[in-house]
Amino acid sequence: MHIFPFVVVAWVLGVGLYGIVTSRHLIHLIMCLIVVQSSTYVLLLAVGYRTGAIAPYFYDAPVHTPAVDPVVQALALTDVVVEAAVTALLLSFAIQAHKRFGTLDPQELVQLKG
Amino acid sequence: MNQLLPLPTVIPLLAAAGISALNPLLRDKRQVLDAVAILTSACVAVILLVIMVNTEHGDSVYWFAGFRPIHHHAAIGIDFAAGPLSSGLACLAAVLVTAAMIFSWRYFERVATYYHALMLVFLAGMTGFCLTGDVFDMFVWFELMGVSAYALTAYRPEERGPIQGALNFAITNSVGAYLSLSGIALIYGRTGALNMAQIGHFIARHRPDGLVVSAFLLIIIGLLIKGSIVPFHFWLADAHAVAPTPVCVLFSGVMVELGLYGVARVYWSTFGQALGHRTVITAMLMTLGLLTAVAGALFCFRERHLKRLLAFSTISHAGMFLTGIALLTPLGLAGAALYVAGHALVKAALFLCVGIVLHRLGSVNESTLHGRGRGLPVTGLIFTLAAFGLADLPPFATFLGKGWIEDSASAHGMTWIIVIMVICSVLVGGAVLRVAGGVFYGLGDPPSEDPEMAKGASEETSETESDKQRTPLTMIIPTAALTLVAAVIALLPGLGSAIQAAAVRFQDQTAYNATVLSGAHVAHPAALFPPESAGIAVSDVVTGVVSAVAGLILAFLALYWRRLPLLRRGFEPGTGLTGPIQRLQSGIVNDYVTWIVVGFACLGGVLAFTIR
């Protein structure tokens, strides 16, 4: 198994987390959360990949042809659905935050403290 | 009987879908909505109770669409695997949802349809999370539970507090969920399996390597964030302070505990045999648990905002539950399970009492409420009883659960843990009893006003129409019933030995594998104590009484502090703890995620150097 995809996963995860930690804008922060999640897509697809294998679709291929793992693709799809729900909800919160606080800087949302 | 297993998730999901689809028709029919929600959750509670009783002598397993494992060890399908502990926890969730829905009936003057739908989806997420035997399925239920919880936190999106609380809650928990998913992907890459039993069966045959350890750590980080363990706990107080009170009941009562249940489930169903190194796991989880218990108790004692006070007490208790789990003994786990049940019931009652106070008096600030609760004698009585329950006074179930954890710790030469746990109980009990004495009986002096907290509490009033003249019965009855149940369950004959036998079986990974993968019936394990004694030792009763009395003394000290002649003036008990620690609870989500990364790095470092 090639190491390269896993380096990408670690890089994307690290970049996303760095973005969340340093973000000064809620929309940017939510995008960084999506970047963190993107690392899981790469990871899922990487663990199911087989060099030289076909897509898991046997319409025009013999049944015993090596194929990449279809399970991880199903998992990645589920993951996308989850992400869509979470992101939509978070963006709606961001709109409300802008209406109520007049800012999108997470460090200036100061209703709750201590 | 296995056919019952999917119902606790299917019924609430269908009901929620039905309510949402019929939204235009039901918008003005409040009674119909409430009746549907209450009946659905009560029905789920009954089904789960039946499942729990039926699994007393063996776990039941349900394979969706009949995809049973082939060749004994290859599970293609997704299963629900219920034992007494998992179905019991799910049943607890359903009971609390029922109580919260009955309470909401008169609590909200007007309520949007999606409130009922979200509560039912939340219930489905929690029961699915408890029952599933598949690690990816667990992630999906975790997210379903999470998304509905985020939306419920921001139920009043036109205010500032709920938006900030919901954002902090959603972002921290989502980061945790994605880390968990990375762990799941890694372990799938190694084993080609998603079924917990099958993964466990596969990895137990090899020495634990870096990949297995990383996968374990990644998976439990997400669950520890949900379980509000230091340093991942910051979101909890923010979310609890702003969520509607009936929703807080569920957050504090079961959602946080579900995170810790997830840690236990993943450890004993999947990773336990493969990891080995039990002392390392014990040391790591116990350090986190005790830190959490102490930090939560200190924050709890200095808090004046009633909902945040109860939230910090939940953090403290979560730490104690994790300590019980971390012992990795059947008695420790049984203690944690019983403690979770007792805590959920009294904490739910306390939150509902705070809801009644908010409904009648329009505030949740201890300083401004001082003595104003004298007009609510029944609520005051229930609150005081539940506060004693939280302070571990026998016969509330909390004392026995904590007693078992302490017994198990001292049996393993860790007697010092008892001291820390008793101190935490005293601080938490003292804080809640101080509220009971001050608010409902007007004892002592009002605590000094903290301008920050007064600002935070001033927004609370719009949650319910306040300044009502009388408390509706639908708000009193669930509150009283929860307190009563908490007081009697520890005394039920045979319950103690049943929980202990369940804990023994929960930790028996070989038996779990056989049940799930081969459908084998495993012999009923023996309980640790003979059934007739129910495991109540004199020492448990004594520690419980001592903690409760010490909590009461502490409460009186706090209330009459300024009248004590010998102490220097100007110093308020609890205020010495502010300053640097308080600033950590900054309300800024960047900081919270930084703590997650730091905690993750520290735990990773510890495991990298210890497990080989």
Interface residues (C-beta under 8 A of the other chain):
Chain A: V9 L13 L17 I20 V21 T22 S23 L26 L29 I30 L33 V36 Q37 S39 T40 L43 L44 A46 V47 G48 D69 V71 V72 L75 T78 D79 V82 A85 V86 L89 L90 S92 F93 A94 Q96 A97 R100 F101 P106 Q107 L109 V110 Q111 L112 K113 G114
Chain B: F136 V140 E143 G146 V147 Y150 A151 A154 P157 E158 E159 R160 G161 I163 Q164 G165 A166 L167 N168 A170 I171 S174 V175 A177 Y178 L181 S182 A185 L186 Y188 G189 G192 L194 A237 D238 A241 V242 E452 M453 G456 E459 T578 Q582 R583 Q585 S586 G587 I588 V589 N590 V593 T594 V597
